[in-house]
Amino acid sequence: MKRSKSVEVLGGRRWKLSHGLLAVAALYLLFISFKFRHFLEIATVLSGDRSFAGGSGVGDVGQHFLGSIYHGDAFHRKLEDDRSRDPPQMPHKDQLVVRASPLRPFRRHYGRITGEMLRRYGRKWNRTRSGNFSELEKMAHDAWTLGLKAWEEVENNKAGAELNSTTVLEGKPESCPSSVLMSKPEVGADVERVMFLPCGLAVGSSITVVGTPHPAHEEFVPQLARIRRGDGRVMVSQFIVELQGLKAVEGEDPPKILHVNPRLKGDWSRRPVIEHNTCYRMQWGKAMRCDGLPSEGSEESVDGFNKCEKWERGDTVDLKESKTTTWLKRFIGRAKKPEMTWPFPFVEGRMFVLTLRAGVEGYHINVGGRHVTSFPYRTGFTLEDATGLAIKGNVNIHSVYATSLPKSHPSFSLQHVLEMSEKWKTASLPEKPVDLFIGVLSATNHFAERMAIRKTWMQYPAVRSSNVVVRFFVALSPRKEVNAALKKEAEYFGDVVILPFMDHYELVVLKTIAICEYGVHNLTAEYIMKSDDDTFIRVDVVLKEIEGIVQNKSLYMGNLNLLHRPLRSGKWAVTYEEWPEEIYPPYANGPGYIISGDIAKFIMAQHANQSLRLFKMEDVSMGMWVEEFNATTTVQYSHSWKFCQYGCMENYYTAHYQSPRQMICLWDKLSRGRAQCCNFR
């Protein structure tokens, strides 16, 4: 049959339309291949897939990829903690470059340290006291000056003499008062009042606080404004009573063994509430909130007291009994028990007497002689570690009285923590090259954390055979007796590298440099790993991960962060003077990452020629150094979520925020063939 002309014309049009669509598709694919190749590589790295064909070798994110990563504006994580202060203005200044001289060996067998760099700060400071110093330089100078003095006292046995020679390690009890009193003149009007409890608390200890809450004041909460369509105003009257442990590092918040927060105007719900919690390494636990509803059930009691007692609430209505029910109860002779109702225990402008008592199972809080709440003890937060009481917020404190306190502090008897046994000693450094060197950042008084590591993952065969070498890197404490104990620990176990500057949270980057230097100059390590003393490492699995990478290539392995932006406001704000760029370089999270030996040598070379740039966030600093090295030598970036940043996950490589007790538990589970978490503290 002969086709009609209209059909032929329609077919021609279809043919032209399909060819046009194919041409558009080809152009689109060509555009994607040129412009969005890097997007695909970033997505692959974030997903942990090592099989993309963008570089040479498995999991290779090459130099070209890293050079263009800053042109995008996606995949950056949500910014947090932006409530405190206005963002700083961008200055027109050059970037900070901290220059340092080559390092020299430290005395004794503690290895090489970053002392020469700190000496340079001292010389520069003395020459030009009015010079243009960065905050990091000023902080380093002060830490170096104080650290030298503290170490000199330890070397001259002054600290030991004050402690009666061997008080720290031989367990001679330190005498402490059984009660402590702070009257109104001593309390003062500071923002935060702190009472020192020399030997902590014991079962039966009690603390009485007499104070008066301030009248409520109006605050503006941006998050609330978004919910209430612009109305972010809220009336606030609250204060905090905290039992705190010793501050391990200057700049890091002390552990909060008990946090009690009465909120007289409540939360956004505007109902009065009392919140209880704990905090370790600046990581909060699960809060216990009492809002006027009584606890029910046997599990909701502590030493026989309810966790939360009842108080009057405006939103609760008691159901009245029917006349029939009331008549029947009267007929059978069942009397109705009168029920006492109490208001919220704190009132604006009215004096209160709060008593905090340590029981067998937990803390008990009474206000005005009436039990209000009880909070069970949490694993890892012991009474004896509660060496300080802090009170802050909208309250006037009239007096604080602590009684029935222990007269000696068992934690000063370090044989309860440090097990002085030959089997936990570390072998001397091997002459042969090693596969992996692990530098563990630790605080001066973290004796229990270091001992837990010695008993757990430092017992891997690879570590015992010196194929993997582990060292703790510790700076000094303001407390003389702690420094004396650290020196004795280092001499006995042989695995502590003492850095002679005063420990500070923002000077952790100096410890990271020390780890690189130790791995380059004190031994020959193919790979170097940086870790923290609350990180549990599965050494055998980490070695297998390294072996799975293409050999003879520069490596940067860990839980990688891409396109992260500096926080410009809040507690963890970074100023433009500290970091002028808008995006951080790709960096691995600090609790556990690995670099190859050639990267460490590059860092030390930059350090030697005085061109090493420093930043207060050590993990970002490492990412910056690796990126600079990657400009001339291709680095293989290897990402895995199993280098856990927050806590633990099944089949982890590293687990973070692990207490000594949790480390023992993880090691016990691994001995049974299970890489499972221990989610308690």
C-alpha positions in Angstrom: 0.0 0.0 0.0 1.2 3.4 -0.9 1.8 5.8 2.1 0.1 9.1 2.2 2.1 12.2 1.9 1.0 13.4 5.3 2.4 10.2 6.9 5.7 10.7 5.2 5.9 14.3 6.4 5.0 13.2 10.0 7.7 10.5 9.9 10.3 13.0 8.7 9.4 15.3 11.6 9.7 12.4 14.1 13.1 11.5 12.7 14.2 15.1 13.0 12.9 15.4 16.6 14.6 12.2 17.7 17.9 13.2 16.2 17.5 16.6 18.0 17.0 14.9 21.3 20.0 12.7 20.8 22.1 15.8 20.0 20.9 17.5 23.1 21.7 14.4 25.2 25.2 14.2 23.7 25.9 17.8 24.5 24.6 17.3 28.1 26.8 14.3 28.6 29.8 16.2 27.2 29.0 19.0 29.6 28.7 16.6 32.5 32.0 15.0 31.6 33.9 18.3 31.7 32.1 20.2 34.5 30.8 17.7 36.9 33.4 15.0 37.1 34.6 16.3 40.4 31.1 16.1 41.8 30.9 12.4 41.1 34.3 11.9 42.8 33.2 13.8 45.9 30.0 11.7 46.1 32.1 8.5 45.8 34.4 9.5 48.6 31.5 10.5 50.9 29.9 7.1 50.3 33.1 5.2 51.1 33.2 3.5 47.7 36.8 3.1 46.4 36.0 1.8 43.0 35.4 4.9 41.0 37.6 5.3 37.9 38.8 8.8 38.6 42.4 8.2 39.6 45.1 5.7 39.3 44.6 2.9 41.7 41.9 1.8 44.1 40.4 4.6 46.2 42.6 7.3 44.6 41.3 10.8 44.9 44.0 12.6 42.9 45.6 16.0 42.9 43.2 17.3 40.2 40.2 16.5 42.4 41.5 18.3 45.5 42.5 21.3 43.4 39.0 21.9 42.4 37.1 20.9 45.5 36.6 24.5 46.7 34.7 25.7 43.7 31.6 23.9 44.8 29.1 24.9 47.4 27.4 21.6 48.3 27.9 18.7 50.7 28.9 21.0 53.5 27.4 20.0 56.8 24.9 22.0 58.9 26.6 24.6 61.1 26.0 24.3 64.8 26.2 26.4 67.9 25.6 29.8 66.2 23.8 31.5 69.1 26.5 33.3 71.1 28.0 36.1 69.2 28.0 38.1 66.0 30.2 36.8 63.1 33.5 38.6 62.9 34.3 40.8 60.0 36.7 39.7 57.4 40.0 41.5 57.7 42.4 42.4 54.9 45.5 40.7 56.2 47.9 38.0 55.2 47.5 34.5 56.4 49.2 33.4 59.5 52.4 31.4 59.1 54.0 30.2 62.3 57.7 29.6 61.6 59.7 27.3 63.7 63.3 26.2 64.0 64.4 22.5 63.7 63.8 20.5 66.8 66.4 19.1 69.1 66.3 16.0 71.3 64.8 16.4 74.7 66.7 15.2 77.8 66.4 11.6 79.0 64.6 9.0 76.9 61.3 10.9 76.2 62.1 11.5 72.5 62.2 14.7 70.4 59.7 17.4 71.1 58.5 20.7 69.8 60.6 22.7 72.2 62.7 24.7 69.7 59.6 26.1 68.2 58.4 27.3 71.6 61.9 28.7 72.4 61.6 30.8 69.3 58.3 32.2 70.6 60.2 33.1 73.8 63.1 34.8 72.0 60.7 36.7 69.7 58.6 37.8 72.7 61.6 39.1 74.6 62.8 41.1 71.6 59.5 42.7 70.8 57.0 42.6 73.5 54.7 44.9 71.6 54.9 42.9 68.4 52.0 41.6 66.3 51.5 38.2 67.9 48.6 35.9 67.1 46.6 34.4 69.9 48.1 31.0 69.2 51.6 32.5 69.5 50.8 34.2 72.8 49.2 31.0 74.1 52.3 29.0 73.1 54.7 31.4 74.7 52.8 31.3 78.0 52.5 27.5 77.9 56.2 27.2 77.2 57.2 29.6 80.0 54.9 27.9 82.6 55.9 24.4 81.3 59.6 25.1 81.7 59.1 26.2 85.3 56.9 23.2 86.1 59.3 20.8 84.5 62.2 22.3 86.4 60.4 21.8 89.7 59.8 18.1 88.8 63.4 17.6 87.8 64.6 19.2 91.0 62.2 17.0 93.0 60.6 20.1 94.5 57.1 18.7 93.8 58.1 15.3 95.2 59.5 16.9 98.4 56.2 18.7 99.0 54.4 15.5 98.6 56.6 13.7 101.1 58.7 12.1 98.4 56.5 9.2 97.2 53.0 10.2 98.2 51.7 9.9 94.7 52.7 6.4 93.8 52.9 4.7 97.1 49.5 5.6 98.3 50.2 7.6 101.4 46.8 9.3 102.2 46.5 13.0 101.6 44.7 14.7 104.5 41.5 16.5 103.6 38.9 18.4 105.6 35.7 16.7 106.5 33.6 19.8 105.8 34.0 23.0 103.6 32.1 26.2 104.1 31.7 29.2 101.7 29.9 32.2 103.2 28.3 35.0 101.2 31.5 37.2 101.1 33.5 34.2 99.9 30.9 33.2 97.3 30.9 36.7 95.7 29.0 37.9 92.7 30.9 36.1 89.9 29.2 34.6 87.0 30.3 31.1 88.1 31.0 30.2 91.8 33.2 27.2 92.4 33.8 25.3 95.7 36.8 23.1 95.8 36.2 19.6 97.3 39.8 18.4 97.9 39.0 14.7 98.2 35.8 14.5 96.3 32.6 13.0 97.8 31.7 9.7 99.4 28.4 7.9 100.2 26.7 10.0 102.9 28.3 13.3 101.8 26.0 16.2 101.5 26.1 19.7 100.1 23.7 22.5 101.2 23.2 25.5 99.0 21.2 28.6 100.2 20.3 31.0 97.4 17.6 33.2 95.8 16.6 32.9 92.1 16.6 36.1 90.1 13.4 37.5 88.6 12.8 36.3 85.1 14.2 38.4 82.2 13.3 38.4 78.6 15.6 36.8 76.0 15.3 36.4 72.2 15.8 32.9 70.8 16.2 32.7 67.0 15.2 29.1 66.8 12.0 29.9 68.6 11.3 32.8 66.3 11.2 30.4 63.3 8.7 28.2 65.0 6.5 31.0 66.3 6.5 33.0 63.1 8.8 35.8 64.3 8.0 35.8 68.0 11.3 34.6 69.6 10.9 36.2 72.9 10.9 34.1 76.0 11.1 34.8 79.8 14.1 33.0 81.4 15.1 32.4 85.0 17.4 29.4 85.5 20.6 28.3 87.2 22.9 25.3 87.2 24.4 23.3 90.1 27.2 21.0 88.9 29.6 18.5 90.4 32.7 18.7 88.3 35.9 16.6 88.0 39.4 17.9 87.4 39.9 19.9 84.2 42.3 17.7 82.3 43.4 20.2 79.7 43.3 24.0 79.8 40.6 25.1 77.3 38.6 21.9 77.6 35.5 21.8 79.9 35.9 19.7 83.0 33.8 16.5 83.1 30.4 17.1 84.6 29.7 14.3 87.1 26.3 15.7 87.9 24.5 18.5 86.1 21.3 19.9 87.7 19.5 22.7 85.9 16.2 24.1 87.5 14.4 26.2 84.9 11.8 28.3 86.7 10.1 29.4 83.5 10.6 26.1 81.8 11.7 25.4 78.3 9.9 26.6 75.2 6.9 24.8 76.7 6.9 27.4 79.5 6.5 24.8 82.2 8.9 24.6 85.1 11.4 21.7 84.7 14.5 20.3 86.4 17.0 18.7 84.1 19.8 16.2 85.1 22.7 15.0 83.0 26.4 14.1 82.8 29.1 15.2 80.4 32.4 13.6 79.5 34.9 15.1 77.0 32.3 17.7 76.2 29.8 15.0 75.1 26.5 15.0 76.9 24.7 11.9 78.0 20.9 11.3 77.9 19.1 13.9 80.0 16.7 13.0 82.8 13.9 15.6 83.0 11.5 16.1 85.9 8.4 18.2 84.9 6.0 17.7 87.7 4.7 14.3 86.8 5.8 11.6 89.3 7.9 8.6 88.3 6.3 5.2 88.3 7.6 1.7 88.4 10.4 0.0 90.4 13.0 1.0 87.8 12.1 4.6 88.4 13.4 4.7 92.0 16.9 5.4 93.5 17.5 4.1 97.0 13.8 3.8 97.3 13.1 7.4 96.3 11.3 8.4 93.1 13.5 9.8 90.4 10.9 12.6 90.0 8.4 13.7 92.5 5.0 15.4 91.7 4.4 19.1 91.9 1.5 21.3 90.8 1.1 21.8 87.1 -1.4 24.1 85.4 -2.1 21.5 82.6 -3.1 18.6 84.8 -6.7 18.2 86.0 -7.6 15.5 88.6 -10.7 13.6 87.6 -13.4 13.8 90.2 -15.1 10.7 91.4 -18.7 10.1 90.6 -21.2 10.4 93.4 -21.9 6.6 93.1 -18.2 5.7 93.6 -17.9 8.1 96.5 -21.1 6.7 98.2 -19.9 3.0 97.7 -16.4 3.8 99.3 -18.1 5.5 102.2 -20.5 2.5 102.6 -17.7 -0.1 102.8 -15.7 2.1 105.2 -12.8 3.0 102.9 -11.6 6.5 103.9 -10.2 8.7 101.2 -6.6 9.5 101.8 -5.8 13.2 101.7 -3.3 14.1 98.9 -0.7 16.8 99.5 0.1 18.9 96.5 3.3 21.0 96.4 4.3 23.8 94.1 7.5 23.9 92.0 10.3 24.1 94.6 11.9 27.3 93.3 10.3 30.7 93.1 11.7 33.9 91.7 12.9 36.2 94.5 12.3 33.6 97.2 15.1 32.0 99.2 15.6 28.3 98.9 17.6 25.7 100.8 18.8 22.9 98.4 20.5 19.8 99.8 22.4 17.4 97.5 23.2 14.1 99.2 25.2 11.2 97.8 23.4 7.9 98.4 24.2 4.3 97.6 22.6 4.2 94.2 22.6 7.9 93.2 22.2 11.5 94.2 19.2 12.8 96.1 18.0 16.4 95.9 15.9 18.0 98.6 14.5 21.5 98.6 13.1 23.0 101.8 13.3 19.6 103.5 11.2 17.9 100.8 12.5 15.3 98.4 12.3 16.6 94.8 14.5 14.4 92.5 17.0 11.5 92.5 19.5 10.8 89.8 21.2 7.4 89.6 25.0 7.1 89.3 26.3 6.6 85.8 29.2 4.3 85.0 32.5 6.2 84.7 31.5 9.1 86.9 32.6 8.3 90.4 32.0 10.2 93.7 35.7 10.6 94.5 36.2 12.4 91.2 33.7 15.1 92.1 36.4 17.6 93.3 34.5 20.8 92.5 31.0 22.3 92.9 30.1 24.9 90.4 27.0 27.2 90.6 26.1 29.6 87.8 23.1 31.3 86.3 20.3 33.5 87.5 20.7 33.1 91.2 22.2 34.8 94.2 24.1 32.4 96.5 24.2 33.2 100.2 26.2 30.2 101.4 27.4 26.7 100.5 28.2 24.0 103.1 29.6 20.6 102.3 29.8 18.0 105.1 30.7 14.3 105.7 33.4 14.6 103.1 36.1 11.9 102.8 39.4 12.7 104.6 41.6 11.0 101.9 41.3 10.8 98.2 41.8 7.3 96.9 42.6 8.5 93.4 45.8 10.0 94.7 46.9 6.5 95.5 47.7 5.7 91.9 48.4 2.0 92.5 44.6 1.7 92.3 44.9 3.0 88.7 48.5 2.3 87.5 49.2 -1.4 87.8 52.9 -1.5 88.2 53.5 -4.8 86.6 56.3 -5.9 84.3 53.8 -7.3 81.7 52.5 -3.8 81.0 55.9 -2.3 80.3 56.8 -1.3 76.7 59.8 -2.7 74.9 62.5 -0.3 73.7 62.3 1.1 70.2 63.2 -1.4 67.5 66.2 -0.9 65.2 64.3 -2.3 62.2 61.6 -0.3 60.3 58.0 -0.7 61.6 54.8 -0.9 59.7 52.9 1.6 61.9 53.6 4.1 64.6 50.6 5.2 66.7 50.9 8.5 68.7 48.2 8.8 71.3 47.4 12.3 72.6 46.7 12.2 76.3 46.2 14.6 79.2 48.4 14.7 82.3 46.1 13.2 84.8 44.5 10.6 82.4 46.4 7.7 84.2 43.3 5.4 84.0 42.9 6.0 80.2 46.5 5.2 79.5 46.4 2.1 81.7 43.2 0.9 80.0 45.0 1.2 76.6 48.0 -0.8 77.9 45.7 -3.6 79.0 43.7 -3.7 75.8 44.6 -2.8 72.3 48.3 -2.4 73.1 48.2 -6.2 73.7 47.7 -7.0 70.0 50.5 -9.3 68.7 51.6 -6.7 66.3 52.2 -4.3 69.1 53.8 -6.8 71.4 56.2 -7.8 68.6 57.2 -4.2 68.0 55.9 -4.3 64.4 53.6 -1.5 65.6 54.9 1.0 68.1 52.7 3.0 70.4 53.6 6.1 72.5 51.6 8.6 74.6 52.2 12.3 74.1 51.5 14.3 77.2 52.1 17.9 78.1 52.4 19.2 81.7 49.8 20.2 84.3 49.6 23.1 86.7 49.5 20.6 89.5 52.9 19.7 90.8 51.9 16.3 92.2 50.4 15.2 88.9 53.5 16.1 87.0 55.6 14.1 89.5 53.3 11.1 89.0 53.5 11.5 85.2 57.3 11.4 85.4 57.3 8.2 87.5 54.8 6.7 85.1 57.0 7.5 82.1 60.1 6.1 83.7 58.4 2.9 84.7 56.4 2.0 81.6 58.6 3.6 79.0 55.8 4.6 76.6 55.2 8.3 77.6 56.7 11.2 75.6 56.6 14.2 77.9 56.3 17.6 76.2 57.6 20.4 78.4 54.8 23.0 77.9 51.6 23.6 79.9 48.7 21.7 78.4 46.1 23.7 76.6 43.2 22.6 74.4 44.2 24.9 71.5 47.8 23.8 71.5 47.0 20.2 70.6 48.5 20.9 67.2 51.9 21.0 68.8 51.4 17.4 70.0 50.6 16.4 66.5 53.8 17.9 65.2 55.6 16.0 68.0 54.0 12.7 66.8 55.2 13.3 63.2 58.7 14.2 64.4 58.9 11.1 66.7 57.8 8.9 63.8 60.5 10.4 61.5 63.5 10.9 63.8 63.2 8.3 66.6 62.2 5.3 64.4 61.5 4.4 60.8 57.7 4.0 60.3 56.1 3.4 57.0 52.8 4.9 58.3 52.0 7.1 61.3 48.6 7.2 63.1 47.4 9.9 65.4 44.8 9.0 68.0 43.4 10.1 71.4 43.4 8.3 74.8 39.7 7.8 74.6 39.9 6.0 71.3 39.9 2.2 71.0 41.9 0.9 68.0 41.5 -2.5 66.3 45.1 -2.6 65.3 44.8 -5.8 63.2 41.9 -4.4 61.1 43.7 -1.0 60.6 46.8 -2.9 59.3 44.6 -4.8 56.9 43.0 -1.6 55.6 46.5 -0.1 55.0 47.6 -3.3 53.2 44.6 -3.1 51.0 45.8 0.2 49.6 48.1 0.4 46.6 51.6 0.3 47.9 54.3 2.9 47.4 51.7 5.7 47.3 51.2 8.6 49.7 48.2 7.9 51.9 45.8 9.9 54.0 43.2 7.6 55.7 40.4 8.3 58.1 36.9 9.6 58.4 37.2 12.4 55.9 35.3 15.7 55.9 34.8 17.6 52.7 33.7 21.2 52.2 33.4 21.9 55.9 33.0 25.6 56.8 34.4 27.4 59.8 32.0 28.3 62.5 32.0 32.1 62.7 29.9 32.4 65.9 29.3 30.5 69.1 31.6 28.8 71.5 33.8 27.2 68.8 33.9 30.3 66.6 36.9 30.7 64.3 37.8 34.3 63.4 39.0 35.4 60.0 42.4 36.2 61.5 42.6 32.5 62.5 41.2 31.1 59.3 40.6 33.6 56.4 39.3 31.0 53.9 35.6 30.1 53.7 36.1 26.4 53.5 38.4 24.0 55.3 40.6 21.6 53.2 39.6 18.0 53.2 40.6 16.6 56.6 40.1 13.4 58.6 38.5 13.5 62.1 41.1 13.8 64.9 40.3 10.7 67.0 42.0 8.4 64.5 43.7 9.0 61.1 46.7 7.7 59.3 49.3 9.3 57.1 52.2 7.8 55.2 55.8 8.4 56.2 56.6 10.7 53.3 53.8 13.1 54.4 55.3 13.2 57.9 58.8 13.9 56.5 57.3 16.7 54.4 55.7 18.2 57.5 59.1 18.1 59.3 60.8 19.6 56.4 58.4 22.5 56.4 58.9 22.8 60.1 62.6 22.9 59.7 62.6 25.7 57.0 60.2 27.7 59.2 57.2 27.7 56.8 54.8 25.4 58.6 51.4 27.0 59.0 49.6 26.2 62.2 45.9 26.3 63.1 44.4 25.6 66.5 42.3 22.7 65.2 44.9 19.9 64.8 42.9 17.8 62.4 42.3 20.7 60.1 46.0 21.5 60.3 46.8 18.0 59.1 44.4 18.3 56.2 46.0 21.6 55.3 49.5 20.1 55.3 48.4 17.1 53.3 46.8 19.3 50.7 50.0 21.3 50.4 51.9 18.0 49.9 49.3 16.9 47.4 50.1 19.9 45.2 53.4 18.2 44.2 52.9 14.5 45.0 49.6 12.7 44.5 48.0 11.6 47.7 45.5 8.8 48.0 42.6 9.9 50.2 40.9 6.9 51.8 37.6 7.4 53.6 35.7 5.1 55.9 32.9 5.9 58.4 34.3 3.1 60.6 36.9 5.5 61.9 34.2 6.6 64.3 34.0 10.2 65.3 31.1 9.9 67.7 31.1 6.8 69.8 31.1 3.4 68.3 29.4 1.4 65.5 29.3 -2.3 64.7 32.5 -3.6 63.1 34.3 -0.4 63.9 37.9 0.3 63.0 38.3 2.9 65.8 35.7 3.8 68.6 35.8 7.2 70.1 34.7 8.6 73.5 35.4 5.3 75.2 35.9 5.3 79.0 38.5 2.9 80.6 35.7 0.6 81.5 34.3 0.6 78.0 37.8 -0.2 76.6 38.0 -3.3 78.8 34.6 -4.3 77.6 35.5 -3.9 74.0 38.6 -5.9 74.4 36.7 -8.7 76.1 34.2 -8.8 73.3 37.0 -8.9 70.7 38.5 -11.8 72.5 35.3 -13.7 71.9 35.3 -12.8 68.2 32.7 -10.0 68.3 33.4 -6.4 67.2 30.5 -5.0 69.2 30.1 -1.8 71.1 29.7 -1.3 74.8 27.2 1.5 75.1 27.5 2.5 78.7 29.9 4.7 80.6 
